[in-house]
Amino acid sequence: MTTEDFKHLIDLNLGEGTVLSIDENATPKAVVIAPTQIVAVCELLKDNDQTYFDLLSCLTAIDNGPEVNTMEVIYNLYSIPLEHSLMIKTVLDRASPAIDTVSHLWKTADWHEREAFDLFGISFNSHPDLRRILMPADWEGYPMRKDYEEPATYRGMKTIREEEDPS
């Protein structure tokens, strides 16, 4: 199936306009949907016999920076028996990035969503255990945000190395 076929299937089952656009610049091409539609779209794509996306191979995020004031969550789906894949993108407001969890659909989403929360500060509504996974629990800020400034110390230890003289 092509990205356009997936778009048609989603719009046919969930209504015209569910897919906001196709991102032709993404590799592979991606369907772009509203954040409010993520669970419905993922349920359809997982349960439909034509798509049967039994694997969420990756969920990641992008911070588009304070100038653009958006973040993106990207879902890479794969169907093992049907041997096809699809990328789904959704755009969030950077000031309060939140989206519903898909961890009830794919167990791998649990860890992927926790990582996006930990590094980007994206909240996943109804996630069963949304807490830091890579950074210490009391770490302040989100290291993958474009405006993140690493603290000079953490619990009395230096976190920033001074550059060594190469000579």
Backbone as CSV, one residue per row, in Angstrom:
resi,resn,N_x,N_y,N_z,CA_x,CA_y,CA_z,C_x,C_y,C_z
1,MET,0.839,-1.190,0.000,0.000,0.000,0.000,0.878,1.246,0.000
2,THR,0.420,2.259,-0.675,1.140,3.525,-0.699,0.636,4.424,0.431
3,THR,1.352,5.490,0.686,0.924,6.459,1.691,-0.450,7.016,1.333
4,GLU,-0.691,7.245,0.056,-1.989,7.743,-0.401,-3.091,6.720,-0.126
5,ASP,-2.785,5.417,-0.271,-3.756,4.360,0.044,-4.111,4.377,1.534
6,PHE,-3.091,4.553,2.377,-3.350,4.631,3.817,-4.213,5.845,4.143
7,LYS,-3.910,6.970,3.509,-4.707,8.190,3.717,-6.158,7.938,3.348
8,HIS,-6.373,7.326,2.191,-7.731,7.037,1.732,-8.457,6.117,2.720
9,LEU,-7.791,5.077,3.178,-8.384,4.146,4.133,-8.759,4.848,5.445
10,ILE,-7.876,5.701,5.939,-8.148,6.436,7.187,-9.334,7.376,6.996
11,ASP,-9.325,8.151,5.921,-10.423,9.081,5.669,-11.748,8.351,5.448
12,LEU,-11.703,7.216,4.783,-12.909,6.429,4.526,-13.525,5.919,5.827
13,ASN,-12.676,5.491,6.756,-13.165,4.906,8.006,-13.399,5.917,9.122
14,LEU,-12.638,7.002,9.135,-12.737,7.961,10.236,-13.234,9.336,9.801
15,GLY,-13.455,9.503,8.521,-13.986,10.763,8.024,-12.967,11.576,7.258
16,GLU,-13.456,12.239,6.214,-12.606,13.128,5.420,-11.970,14.169,6.336
17,GLY,-10.725,14.444,6.105,-10.035,15.450,6.901,-9.327,14.892,8.126
18,THR,-9.481,13.587,8.395,-8.731,13.000,9.508,-7.239,13.128,9.231
19,VAL,-6.852,12.827,8.001,-5.469,13.050,7.586,-5.389,14.495,7.106
20,LEU,-4.614,15.300,7.814,-4.481,16.718,7.481,-3.680,16.931,6.210
21,SER,-2.656,16.093,6.029,-1.813,16.213,4.836,-0.906,14.996,4.751
22,ILE,-0.188,14.934,3.646,0.879,13.945,3.485,2.171,14.734,3.426
23,ASP,3.108,14.393,4.295,4.403,15.067,4.308,5.295,14.395,3.266
24,GLU,5.412,15.031,2.127,6.211,14.499,1.012,7.709,14.583,1.303
25,ASN,8.106,15.442,2.243,9.526,15.620,2.556,10.044,14.603,3.556
26,ALA,9.145,13.909,4.228,9.555,12.892,5.198,10.022,11.648,4.434
27,THR,10.932,10.913,5.047,11.400,9.661,4.463,11.205,8.545,5.468
28,PRO,10.251,7.665,5.237,9.313,7.639,4.112,8.262,8.739,4.258
29,LYS,7.428,8.908,3.231,6.346,9.886,3.314,5.522,9.604,4.570
30,ALA,4.944,10.650,5.138,4.180,10.490,6.379,2.788,11.077,6.231
31,VAL,1.824,10.451,6.900,0.512,11.069,7.010,0.540,11.943,8.259
32,VAL,0.001,13.135,8.148,-0.037,14.078,9.257,-1.475,14.133,9.752
33,ILE,-1.638,13.905,11.058,-2.977,13.921,11.641,-3.002,14.853,12.847
34,ALA,-4.194,15.243,13.251,-4.355,16.065,14.451,-4.064,15.216,15.677
35,PRO,-3.477,15.800,16.720,-3.174,15.032,17.934,-4.403,14.362,18.544
36,THR,-5.552,14.973,18.413,-6.777,14.405,18.997,-7.208,13.121,18.307
37,GLN,-6.666,12.833,17.144,-7.055,11.651,16.369,-6.080,10.474,16.495
38,ILE,-5.011,10.630,17.283,-3.953,9.616,17.276,-4.455,8.229,17.689
39,VAL,-5.248,8.141,18.734,-5.697,6.819,19.192,-6.628,6.189,18.166
40,ALA,-7.582,6.939,17.654,-8.525,6.397,16.663,-7.792,5.909,15.418
41,VAL,-6.834,6.696,14.934,-6.074,6.307,13.742,-5.250,5.057,14.023
42,CYS,-4.569,5.023,15.148,-3.730,3.861,15.477,-4.568,2.599,15.694
43,GLU,-5.710,2.737,16.343,-6.595,1.577,16.514,-7.044,1.038,15.162
44,LEU,-7.450,1.930,14.270,-7.869,1.512,12.938,-6.741,0.781,12.218
45,LEU,-5.550,1.364,12.222,-4.433,0.785,11.490,-3.948,-0.527,12.088
46,LYS,-4.109,-0.687,13.379,-3.704,-1.947,14.013,-4.739,-3.043,13.774
47,ASP,-6.017,-2.697,13.853,-7.077,-3.704,13.807,-7.598,-4.023,12.409
48,ASN,-7.341,-3.176,11.435,-7.868,-3.382,10.092,-7.095,-4.495,9.383
49,ASP,-7.816,-5.418,8.751,-7.180,-6.538,8.056,-6.291,-6.102,6.889
50,GLN,-6.579,-4.936,6.298,-5.778,-4.455,5.171,-4.449,-3.851,5.616
51,THR,-4.369,-3.427,6.863,-3.154,-2.764,7.336,-2.427,-3.585,8.392
52,TYR,-3.124,-4.075,9.371,-2.603,-4.872,10.482,-1.183,-4.475,10.910
53,PHE,-1.076,-3.257,11.423,0.211,-2.802,11.942,0.400,-3.376,13.341
54,ASP,1.075,-4.506,13.388,1.273,-5.204,14.652,2.511,-4.734,15.403
55,LEU,3.271,-3.804,14.822,4.502,-3.357,15.457,4.649,-1.836,15.383
56,LEU,4.822,-1.230,16.537,5.257,0.165,16.608,6.770,0.085,16.737
57,SER,7.473,0.291,15.628,8.928,0.097,15.655,9.654,1.269,16.278
58,CYS,9.043,2.454,16.233,9.684,3.616,16.835,8.650,4.702,17.086
59,LEU,8.800,5.375,18.182,8.058,6.598,18.475,9.115,7.588,18.923
60,THR,9.167,8.723,18.276,10.159,9.723,18.638,9.548,11.109,18.554
61,ALA,10.329,12.104,18.905,9.826,13.476,18.907,10.854,14.413,18.284
62,ILE,10.361,15.570,17.869,11.202,16.633,17.320,10.767,17.936,17.961
63,ASP,11.729,18.711,18.416,11.442,20.059,18.906,11.756,21.008,17.756
64,ASN,10.748,21.697,17.272,10.944,22.644,16.173,11.444,23.999,16.653
65,GLY,11.660,24.125,17.952,12.252,25.332,18.514,11.243,26.380,18.935
66,PRO,11.693,27.304,19.783,10.799,28.340,20.295,10.295,29.311,19.226
67,GLU,11.029,29.448,18.133,10.590,30.348,17.065,9.325,29.822,16.389
68,VAL,9.293,28.524,16.133,8.146,27.882,15.490,7.079,27.554,16.536
69,ASN,7.523,27.258,17.754,6.672,26.972,18.905,5.827,25.708,18.737
70,THR,6.390,24.706,18.055,5.722,23.410,17.932,6.714,22.285,18.190
71,MET,6.136,21.127,18.494,6.893,19.886,18.599,6.142,18.862,17.770
72,GLU,6.823,17.818,17.369,6.187,16.757,16.600,6.403,15.431,17.310
73,VAL,5.407,14.565,17.215,5.568,13.186,17.643,5.426,12.346,16.386
74,ILE,6.382,11.439,16.182,6.439,10.615,14.983,6.305,9.154,15.387
75,TYR,5.401,8.462,14.714,5.129,7.045,14.956,5.512,6.279,13.697
76,ASN,6.385,5.288,13.842,6.755,4.426,12.722,6.113,3.062,12.947
77,LEU,5.169,2.726,12.083,4.421,1.482,12.202,4.903,0.484,11.154
78,TYR,4.836,-0.803,11.524,5.226,-1.852,10.587,4.291,-3.033,10.742
79,SER,3.915,-3.641,9.632,3.129,-4.872,9.635,4.054,-6.006,9.238
80,ILE,4.308,-6.885,10.170,5.199,-8.012,9.873,4.580,-8.939,8.829
81,PRO,3.324,-9.389,9.011,2.781,-10.320,8.012,2.512,-9.684,6.642
82,LEU,2.156,-8.409,6.605,1.833,-7.768,5.327,3.034,-7.036,4.716
83,GLU,4.102,-6.922,5.478,5.363,-6.316,5.032,5.198,-4.907,4.463
84,HIS,4.476,-4.066,5.208,4.427,-2.661,4.823,4.590,-1.787,6.059
85,SER,4.915,-0.530,5.794,5.182,0.385,6.895,4.516,1.726,6.623
86,LEU,4.386,2.515,7.693,3.785,3.835,7.584,4.339,4.716,8.686
87,MET,4.599,5.970,8.328,4.992,6.967,9.309,3.801,7.891,9.533
88,ILE,3.502,8.139,10.809,2.450,9.080,11.197,3.113,10.211,11.957
89,LYS,2.737,11.448,11.611,3.250,12.618,12.319,2.077,13.406,12.888
90,THR,2.309,14.000,14.032,1.331,14.911,14.609,2.084,16.082,15.227
91,VAL,1.490,17.250,15.187,2.146,18.469,15.653,1.476,18.949,16.934
92,LEU,2.304,19.266,17.941,1.815,19.713,19.243,2.268,21.140,19.529
93,ASP,1.512,21.804,20.377,1.898,23.125,20.862,3.086,22.951,21.800
94,ARG,4.151,23.664,21.567,5.373,23.511,22.361,5.195,23.968,23.806
95,ALA,4.300,24.920,24.043,4.108,25.449,25.398,3.525,24.397,26.340
96,SER,2.682,23.520,25.821,2.102,22.457,26.654,1.889,21.209,25.801
97,PRO,2.989,20.551,25.432,2.872,19.395,24.546,2.259,18.184,25.254
98,ALA,1.113,17.759,24.764,0.428,16.596,25.343,-0.354,15.884,24.251
99,ILE,-0.418,14.557,24.381,-1.133,13.712,23.423,-1.521,12.431,24.162
100,ASP,-2.554,11.753,23.693,-2.980,10.507,24.337,-1.974,9.393,24.078
101,THR,-1.855,8.499,25.039,-0.953,7.360,24.921,-1.487,6.328,23.941
102,VAL,-0.583,5.594,23.325,-0.947,4.422,22.530,-0.335,3.164,23.154
103,SER,0.075,3.264,24.407,0.721,2.135,25.079,-0.226,0.957,25.286
104,HIS,-1.527,1.193,25.246,-2.485,0.093,25.354,-2.600,-0.681,24.039
105,LEU,-2.097,-0.095,22.951,-2.127,-0.765,21.647,-0.841,-1.528,21.370
106,TRP,0.284,-0.928,21.703,1.590,-1.556,21.502,2.400,-1.370,22.782
107,LYS,2.862,-2.453,23.342,3.631,-2.395,24.598,4.916,-1.582,24.437
108,THR,5.503,-1.569,23.253,6.737,-0.807,23.042,6.526,0.691,23.241
109,ALA,5.284,1.148,23.070,5.002,2.576,23.243,5.278,3.029,24.669
110,ASP,5.139,2.133,25.630,5.378,2.480,27.038,6.744,3.142,27.197
111,TRP,7.790,2.474,26.740,9.148,2.989,26.900,9.427,4.162,25.967
112,HIS,8.939,4.083,24.739,9.155,5.177,23.789,8.510,6.472,24.295
113,GLU,7.296,6.384,24.814,6.615,7.569,25.323,7.321,8.117,26.562
114,ARG,7.811,7.240,27.407,8.564,7.701,28.580,9.832,8.435,28.164
115,GLU,10.483,7.958,27.126,11.692,8.621,26.642,11.359,10.006,26.086
116,ALA,10.278,10.109,25.306,9.864,11.412,24.760,9.464,12.370,25.884
117,PHE,8.849,11.836,26.927,8.512,12.652,28.098,9.780,13.134,28.783
118,ASP,10.702,12.225,29.008,11.934,12.521,29.737,12.820,13.535,29.017
119,LEU,12.962,13.392,27.718,13.902,14.223,26.969,13.286,15.473,26.347
120,PHE,11.966,15.434,26.066,11.307,16.563,25.412,10.225,17.229,26.265
121,GLY,9.765,16.545,27.311,8.701,17.097,28.149,7.311,16.915,27.574
122,ILE,7.135,15.957,26.687,5.818,15.689,26.101,5.051,14.771,27.037
123,SER,3.852,15.186,27.420,2.998,14.367,28.287,2.153,13.433,27.427
124,PHE,2.012,12.211,27.885,1.179,11.223,27.205,0.026,10.891,28.135
125,ASN,-1.139,11.473,27.836,-2.316,11.314,28.671,-2.687,9.843,28.834
126,SER,-3.003,9.439,30.047,-3.421,8.073,30.413,-2.295,7.048,30.323
127,HIS,-1.059,7.493,30.231,0.073,6.559,30.232,0.127,5.888,31.605
128,PRO,0.363,4.576,31.665,0.319,3.870,32.952,1.470,4.183,33.908
129,ASP,2.581,4.726,33.420,3.732,4.945,34.298,4.636,6.040,33.720
130,LEU,4.091,7.235,33.544,4.844,8.303,32.899,5.793,8.963,33.901
131,ARG,7.033,8.513,33.857,8.086,9.094,34.689,9.392,9.000,33.919
132,ARG,10.382,9.711,34.420,11.676,9.730,33.730,12.229,8.316,33.586
133,ILE,12.939,8.114,32.467,13.492,6.796,32.186,15.010,6.848,31.973
134,LEU,15.530,8.004,31.532,16.962,8.147,31.277,17.639,9.113,32.241
135,MET,16.943,10.171,32.590,17.489,11.193,33.476,17.076,10.892,34.919
136,PRO,17.826,11.396,35.902,17.412,11.213,37.293,16.028,11.835,37.531
137,ALA,15.288,11.274,38.469,13.914,11.719,38.740,13.832,13.198,39.089
138,ASP,14.879,13.750,39.726,14.832,15.152,40.142,15.521,16.098,39.147
139,TRP,15.843,15.611,37.944,16.484,16.444,36.933,15.522,17.532,36.483
140,GLU,16.033,18.729,36.302,15.191,19.834,35.844,15.414,20.086,34.363
141,GLY,14.329,20.214,33.643,14.400,20.501,32.218,14.395,19.261,31.360
142,TYR,14.429,19.496,30.059,14.323,18.430,29.072,15.466,18.576,28.071
143,PRO,16.480,17.702,28.155,17.731,17.873,27.417,17.644,17.937,25.898
144,MET,16.589,17.447,25.283,16.512,17.477,23.825,15.775,18.701,23.282
145,ARG,15.323,19.566,24.167,14.686,20.802,23.699,15.757,21.761,23.199
146,LYS,15.447,22.483,22.164,16.441,23.356,21.536,16.892,24.491,22.445
147,ASP,16.057,24.888,23.391,16.442,25.980,24.282,16.941,25.486,25.648
148,TYR,17.251,24.188,25.741,17.715,23.604,27.004,19.111,24.111,27.343
149,GLU,19.293,24.491,28.598,20.610,24.874,29.084,20.988,23.927,30.211
150,GLU,22.064,23.211,30.005,22.511,22.246,30.997,22.956,22.975,32.260
151,PRO,22.518,22.491,33.423,22.966,23.134,34.657,24.466,22.909,34.858
152,ALA,25.112,23.847,35.497,26.557,23.733,35.725,26.884,22.614,36.714
153,THR,25.954,22.361,37.639,26.167,21.299,38.622,24.874,20.525,38.843
154,TYR,25.044,19.303,39.311,23.918,18.458,39.714,24.334,17.755,41.002
155,ARG,23.618,18.035,42.077,23.937,17.471,43.394,25.405,17.690,43.773
156,GLY,25.885,18.880,43.469,27.242,19.251,43.842,28.327,18.801,42.877
157,MET,27.972,18.089,41.831,28.955,17.621,40.854,28.887,18.487,39.602
158,LYS,30.046,18.749,39.006,30.073,19.491,37.750,29.436,18.633,36.653
159,THR,28.639,19.263,35.828,28.036,18.548,34.702,28.629,18.983,33.377
160,ILE,29.298,20.121,33.372,29.878,20.638,32.134,31.390,20.531,32.230
161,ARG,31.984,19.851,31.267,33.430,19.705,31.247,34.063,20.951,30.656
162,GLU,35.161,21.330,31.241,35.928,22.432,30.645,36.719,21.859,29.491
163,GLU,36.799,22.630,28.422,37.518,22.143,27.235,39.006,22.059,27.532
164,GLU,39.599,20.969,27.083,41.030,20.767,27.276,41.796,21.492,26.186
165,ASP,42.993,21.962,26.539,43.867,22.605,25.563,44.468,21.517,24.681
166,PRO,44.223,21.560,23.352,44.700,20.475,22.459,46.209,20.443,22.292
167,SER,46.949,21.444,22.756,48.411,21.453,22.536,49.180,20.644,23.538
